[in-house]
Amino acid sequence: MPLRSDVNVDLLAWLTPASLRKLNTTWRARGFGHPDEVIEDVARFLELPDFDYEALLKHMETQYLDDAREGFAHSYHGLYAWLAQMVYLILFRRQVEHRDAYREGLQYFAGIVPLAKTNAPLWIFSLNHDLLVESVAALFGIPVNCGFPPRTVAIPCRNASGQPIAKLVGEVLSDAELANGHLPFYPLGSFGINLLKIHGALDVFAWGEGAGLLKLRPDEATFDAIIDALQIANEGLLDPSLASSLVPDPLAVMNQIPYLDAQNKPQVLRRTLLASVARITDPYPQLMQRRLLEYFRANLCPVDRLVAIGYSMRDDDIQEILAEWLSATNQHHLEIVDPGLRQLPEFLAPFAAQIALTPLSAMASFERYLHPEKS
């Protein structure tokens, strides 16, 4: 998947201060516009030489959660939801449209096989939203567990007349199950990957009347089936004409995918990258993030060696947990795989004796496990 810098480039290719102002004029005509003060604040970020979409999202989140900005809170939340949807669509489109290139590149991660065999199960904590870990595992026949029970639901896919023509299957996890601290990951000694996606995923949605989660279950454990399920969820639940009649204005369902359930009742899948505009007062997305972070903290405790690949070291919550883990015992060791990192981030400096910097790419780092004698 693209690096954060790649997403920044994709966004800035069409999102400029001028285009944002023009968009806001269009939004106002449709009843969804924002105050000039908010638009100009966001436009200021777009002009920064070191623009970073994650920093902009964090700024907007801070603004809409700040009680002192009450008059602008709804607008900041609306723009936050809109920008995150744009990021989701960039990642989704890359995943779908570049499937041939990804499929060809997956073979170079064969080192995950011996890694999984010597770590039973292999824990992977991911901050990415993509499906590449699942795709690599499928290629090499490694089972993956994301902490969802085997309970499933089927969502009908409907044609223009509203008739079911196929179905999309998802595993469901209730809010109570997420809260109880005992997700059904593979136990010690099991061959497979326990995959915890801390910041949400392209294929995980808030679902149902309560605060449950739904994770897409592809028809089979293959790369193409995984990508097909993702594409169906985003584009194939409703015929476009039926979708437009159900939701006349897409801005009204930001970060939500509408569908008709088995009883022909309108429902939505809510993307987990953030809350939707329609649920501005709902604290669940933030609560979900906190719970997943606590799962990361709890499952990291017994780990002696952690390898960080492609992590920017800029996430405050992750930094706190890493520092806590390293300070617990000098037997905890962190390896940072990054071809461009020359010195430790400041927050890791006190633990320098427990940290190794490895100037390799992700592919090269996995290749080490195929030929350990050369490492």
KATA-V141436 format. One record per residue. N is the residue number from 1. PSI is psi in radians with two decimals (* if undefined). OMEGA is omega in whole degrees, -180 to 180 (none if undefined). Layout:
N_PSI_OMEGA + N_PSI_OMEGA
//
This chain:
1_2.82_-177 + 2_2.65_170 + 3_2.89_179 + 4_-0.63_180 + 5_-0.58_178 + 6_-0.72_178 + 7_-0.68_177 + 8_-0.77_-179 + 9_-0.77_179 + 10_-0.73_-180 + 11_-0.86_-175 + 12_-0.23_177 + 13_-0.43_-180 + 14_-0.31_-179 + 15_1.83_179 + 16_2.93_175 + 17_-0.72_-180 + 18_-0.76_-179 + 19_-0.57_177 + 20_-0.75_178 + 21_-0.70_179 + 22_-0.72_177 + 23_-0.72_-178 + 24_-0.60_175 + 25_-0.74_177 + 26_-0.74_179 + 27_-0.70_-180 + 28_-0.66_179 + 29_-0.39_180 + 30_0.04_177 + 31_0.25_-177 + 32_0.33_-174 + 33_2.97_-177 + 34_2.71_179 + 35_2.60_180 + 36_-0.62_-179 + 37_-0.70_-179 + 38_-0.76_179 + 39_-0.76_-179 + 40_-0.57_176 + 41_-0.75_178 + 42_-0.70_179 + 43_-0.59_179 + 44_-0.69_179 + 45_-0.64_-177 + 46_-0.35_-178 + 47_-0.09_-179 + 48_2.40_-180 + 49_-0.45_179 + 50_0.73_-178 + 51_2.39_178 + 52_2.08_-175 + 53_-0.56_179 + 54_-0.65_177 + 55_-0.66_178 + 56_-0.76_178 + 57_-0.72_180 + 58_-0.71_178 + 59_-0.80_-179 + 60_-0.64_177 + 61_-0.75_179 + 62_-0.70_-179 + 63_-0.75_-177 + 64_-0.28_175 + 65_-0.12_-178 + 66_2.02_-179 + 67_-0.53_-179 + 68_-0.32_-180 + 69_0.54_-173 + 70_-0.66_-177 + 71_-0.42_-178 + 72_0.02_-173 + 73_-0.80_-177 + 74_-0.67_180 + 75_-0.74_178 + 76_-0.68_179 + 77_-0.71_179 + 78_-0.76_179 + 79_-0.60_177 + 80_-0.82_179 + 81_-0.73_-179 + 82_-0.82_-178 + 83_-0.71_179 + 84_-0.59_176 + 85_-0.67_177 + 86_-0.72_178 + 87_-0.77_177 + 88_-0.82_-177 + 89_-0.60_176 + 90_-0.84_-180 + 91_-0.74_179 + 92_-0.83_-179 + 93_-0.73_178 + 94_-0.72_-179 + 95_-0.70_-176 + 96_-0.84_-173 + 97_-0.40_-180 + 98_0.41_-173 + 99_-0.63_-179 + 100_-0.74_180 + 101_-0.71_179 + 102_-0.77_-178 + 103_-0.73_-179 + 104_-0.63_-177 + 105_-0.34_-176 + 106_-0.52_-176 + 107_-0.41_-177 + 108_0.00_179 + 109_0.50_-179 + 110_-0.32_178 + 111_-0.26_179 + 112_-0.38_-179 + 113_-1.00_178 + 114_-0.52_178 + 115_-0.73_179 + 116_-0.58_-179 + 117_-0.55_-179 + 118_-0.11_176 + 119_1.70_-172 + 120_1.78_-2 + 121_2.88_174 + 122_2.13_177 + 123_2.29_173 + 124_2.11_175 + 125_2.05_-173 + 126_2.39_172 + 127_-0.05_-180 + 128_2.77_179 + 129_-0.15_-171 + 130_3.12_-177 + 131_0.44_-174 + 132_-0.56_176 + 133_-0.80_178 + 134_-0.67_-178 + 135_-0.75_178 + 136_-0.77_-180 + 137_-0.71_179 + 138_-0.70_-179 + 139_-0.67_-175 + 140_0.22_174 + 141_0.54_179 + 142_2.13_178 + 143_2.57_-179 + 144_2.38_178 + 145_2.09_180 + 146_0.28_177 + 147_0.19_179 + 148_2.42_176 + 149_2.91_-178 + 150_-0.05_180 + 151_2.33_-176 + 152_2.82_170 + 153_2.74_178 + 154_2.23_178 + 155_2.18_-179 + 156_2.47_171 + 157_2.26_-170 + 158_2.60_176 + 159_-3.01_-175 + 160_-0.47_179 + 161_0.01_178 + 162_0.11_-179 + 163_2.36_177 + 164_2.30_180 + 165_-0.20_178 + 166_-3.09_178 + 167_2.66_177 + 168_2.22_-176 + 169_2.44_178 + 170_2.53_172 + 171_2.50_-176 + 172_2.48_180 + 173_2.10_-178 + 174_2.81_177 + 175_-0.69_180 + 176_-0.69_179 + 177_-0.67_178 + 178_-0.59_-176 + 179_-0.36_-171 + 180_-0.11_175 + 181_0.21_-177 + 182_1.14_176 + 183_2.55_-174 + 184_1.06_175 + 185_2.91_177 + 186_2.38_178 + 187_2.96_179 + 188_2.33_180 + 189_-0.11_-179 + 190_2.42_174 + 191_2.18_180 + 192_-3.10_-179 + 193_2.19_168 + 194_1.97_-174 + 195_2.01_178 + 196_1.98_179 + 197_1.81_-168 + 198_-0.54_-175 + 199_0.49_-180 + 200_2.99_-175 + 201_2.76_179 + 202_-0.50_-174 + 203_0.25_178 + 204_2.30_-175 + 205_2.53_166 + 206_2.42_-167 + 207_2.58_173 + 208_3.13_-178 + 209_-0.57_179 + 210_-2.56_-178 + 211_0.76_179 + 212_2.99_178 + 213_2.58_176 + 214_2.25_177 + 215_2.25_-179 + 216_2.40_173 + 217_1.90_-180 + 218_2.82_-179 + 219_-0.55_178 + 220_2.84_-177 + 221_1.19_175 + 222_2.79_-180 + 223_-0.84_-177 + 224_-0.67_179 + 225_-0.64_179 + 226_-0.81_-179 + 227_-0.63_178 + 228_-0.78_-180 + 229_-0.71_178 + 230_-0.74_-179 + 231_-0.69_179 + 232_-0.74_-179 + 233_-0.68_-176 + 234_-0.41_-173 + 235_-0.21_-169 + 236_0.12_-180 + 237_-0.62_-180 + 238_2.43_169 + 239_2.46_-178 + 240_-0.70_-180 + 241_-0.64_178 + 242_-0.68_179 + 243_-0.73_-178 + 244_-0.51_177 + 245_-0.53_179 + 246_-0.66_180 + 247_1.59_-177 + 248_-0.58_-178 + 249_1.97_-178 + 250_-0.46_180 + 251_-0.31_-179 + 252_-0.25_-178 + 253_0.85_-180 + 254_2.31_-180 + 255_0.43_175 + 256_2.49_177 + 257_1.94_-177 + 258_2.61_174 + 259_2.94_175 + 260_2.20_-178 + 261_-3.01_-176 + 262_-0.39_178 + 263_0.22_-179 + 264_0.43_177 + 265_2.39_179 + 266_2.30_177 + 267_3.00_176 + 268_2.59_164 + 269_2.22_-178 + 270_2.11_-179 + 271_2.50_-172 + 272_0.05_178 + 273_-0.40_179 + 274_3.07_178 + 275_2.75_177 + 276_2.80_-180 + 277_-0.66_-176 + 278_-0.22_-177 + 279_0.75_-174 + 280_-0.56_-178 + 281_-0.02_-177 + 282_2.05_-178 + 283_0.01_-170 + 284_-0.79_-179 + 285_-0.71_178 + 286_-0.69_178 + 287_-0.72_178 + 288_-0.77_179 + 289_-0.75_-179 + 290_-0.71_-179 + 291_-0.72_179 + 292_-0.63_176 + 293_-0.68_179 + 294_-0.59_174 + 295_-0.68_176 + 296_-0.84_-179 + 297_-0.82_-176 + 298_-0.71_-177 + 299_-0.24_175 + 300_-0.47_-175 + 301_-0.85_-177 + 302_-0.05_-178 + 303_2.34_177 + 304_-0.59_-176 + 305_2.21_180 + 306_2.31_177 + 307_2.14_180 + 308_2.05_-178 + 309_2.09_175 + 310_0.26_180 + 311_2.30_-174 + 312_-0.21_-178 + 313_0.61_-178 + 314_-0.02_-177 + 315_2.03_-174 + 316_-0.74_-179 + 317_-0.75_180 + 318_-0.70_178 + 319_-0.78_-179 + 320_-0.77_-178 + 321_-0.70_178 + 322_-0.78_-180 + 323_-0.70_178 + 324_-0.74_-180 + 325_-0.78_-179 + 326_-0.60_-178 + 327_-0.27_-177 + 328_-0.66_-180 + 329_2.56_178 + 330_0.03_175 + 331_-0.12_177 + 332_2.24_-177 + 333_2.37_-179 + 334_2.27_173 + 335_2.21_179 + 336_1.98_180 + 337_1.93_-178 + 338_2.01_-176 + 339_-0.27_-176 + 340_-0.07_-176 + 341_2.15_-178 + 342_-0.38_179 + 343_2.77_-176 + 344_2.51_170 + 345_2.68_-174 + 346_-0.68_-175 + 347_-0.30_179 + 348_-0.13_-176 + 349_-0.70_-180 + 350_-0.26_-176 + 351_0.44_-173 + 352_-0.61_-178 + 353_-0.30_-179 + 354_0.08_-172 + 355_2.40_175 + 356_2.36_175 + 357_2.19_-179 + 358_1.91_-176 + 359_1.13_180 + 360_2.77_171 + 361_2.95_179 + 362_-0.77_-179 + 363_-0.80_-179 + 364_-0.60_-179 + 365_-0.63_177 + 366_-0.54_-180 + 367_-0.45_179 + 368_-0.58_-176 + 369_-0.29_174 + 370_-0.55_-177 + 371_1.20_-176 + 372_-0.43_-180 + 373_-0.34_180 + 374_-0.10_-177 + 375_*_none
//
